[in-house]
Amino acid sequence: MQNHPVYTDNDPQNELSTLNLGPTHPATHGVFQNVLQLDGERIVSGVSTIGYIHRAFEKIAEHRPFYQITPLTDRLNYCSSPINNMGWHMTVEKLLGITTPKRVDYLRVIVMELARISDHIVCNGVLGVDTGAFTGFLYMMEFREAIYEIYDEVCGSRLTTNIGRIGGFERNFNTIAFAKLRKFLVDFPKTLKEFESLFNRNRIFVDRTKDVAAVTAEDALSYSWTGPLLRAAGVDYDVRAMNPYSSYEDFDFEVPVGTNGDVYSRFLVRNEEMWQSLRIIEQALVKLEKEPSDIFHADVPEFYLPPKEEVYNNMEALIYHFKIVMGEIPTPNTEVYHSVEGANGELGFYLVNDGGRSPYRLHFRRPSFINYQMYAPMSRGMLLSDAIINMSSLNVIAGELDA
Amino acid sequence: MATIPNEELLKRIGEKFGEQVTLVGEPYGLLTVETGRGQIIDLLTFLKTDAALRFIFLTDITAIHYPEQEKQIGVIYHLHSLTTNTRIRIKVFLVDGDVHIPTATVLWEGANWMERETYDFFGVIFDGHPDLRRILNVDDMTAFPMRKEFPLEDPNRVDKKDYFFGR
């Protein structure tokens, strides 16, 4: 990657042109810079520069109590914030030994699968835009909006959700949330089907994406790829299936796997994952009917903030509120690694605790960061226009890349 | 294949490396061992290539700083055996001032940016790394910001003084 020939401007042999792709090129959908050496339209070599929106989350997290770290995780992969939030809550719960009721697990599964769908909607929609088909994107975006409205009913915000609390949710799902969810489950499959029929056998789309940026399973594993990218290359590693969290073991779903790891495979894998997510949500709704409808958090008063009306009227609640806010509850002096299947792959939280109110060290294993490092090496020999599509299909989110 | 029990995994490592690899603990079931930088590549190679273990997947490389310890900087590897669904955590502690450790890029291409990130934030120098530059911070930064002595905010800034807020 670093060994490209260096020509000076005056060198008569210099037939390569240098192109700064990014950091704010509209086709890159985020703050990504790649300095490319081009021979005509073909990429000879490239160097990625990242870190443009680095916000030092790991450093900030060392100075914040556990519950205040959730808003930081929002801003990692902001296309599917709830997965980050829940992953963080589950890491802390694992550290503290909290077991959540089944109803909480199922509600979490619903929110996480919605987030996965919304992330894949953006990725596959934008992939269509980059190959010249705007229609699919517009059709699908309507349903990202529908998902955001469900978040809105559950937690009050849309993009950076800060959804849930350590131990469960801050409030129960209301009836409007369930109504919107059921409407989504009826409407979205029709559009997804339409979207698939627009693209899956579309001659232009297939020609643009098939065998573009194909990655072997060996390379994908060597580069520590996870998520849809790894599965498109043929490795069936899905954290939800391999190390189930939040009661994923109760659900019946399939892990779609591609064959040759090209852009087209990744597109198909993501589409199929949306179908599987819908399946999971439907199962979760059925399972919820058997659970008591008033439970939405675990019984952990030492870590779950009591409702405000109780804080003002109940002595115990006031004490717990004070202890939580002032951080006077001892936590185990140990370390924990927990990972969830984010929309882009294995999102891991490595938390080293020293017994205080904030982590001694917190490291995010960010799939976008790890997936993106193959971008420059794999672009070698590729056409510039293919490299753009490849970037879309990697679904690298700048917030997660730079943390 | 079923998950490899921690005792068996530790026994396998012990047979090969003896005293060079020591057990740290098993927090939440994840076997954690410590080794020296002289053995780290041998240990990683053994774990990756052994036919029964096959820790072929490098989950993460990161570091941690304990200013009060003699060996201040710890480099932490997380490996995952996808065929047996077993994880292992390996720690190597380094003395500040001599933070050299061999690179794992010889085993995994993906170690490249993980090590660059670790260098960027902790100053760990991975010997043999093909391109050890800063990755998220600016190139002309002189400090290693995730070390504990580095303040979260610039202590010299004046715009957050109390008198600006009537306090």
Interface residues (C-beta under 8 A of the other chain):
Chain A: M1 Q2 I50 G51 H54 A56 E58 K59 I60 E62 H63 K94 D219 L221 S222 Y223 S224 W225 V235 Y237 M242 N243 T334 E335 V336 Y337 S339 E346 G348 Y350 V352 Y360 R361 H363 R365 F369 I370 Q373 M374 P377 D402 A403
Chain B: G25 P27 Y28 L30 T32 I56 F57 L58 T59 D60 T62 I64 H65 I76 H78 L82 N85 R87 R89 W108 E109 G110 A111 N112 W113 M114 E117 F121 P130 D131 R134 I135 L136 N137 V138 P145 M146 F150 L152
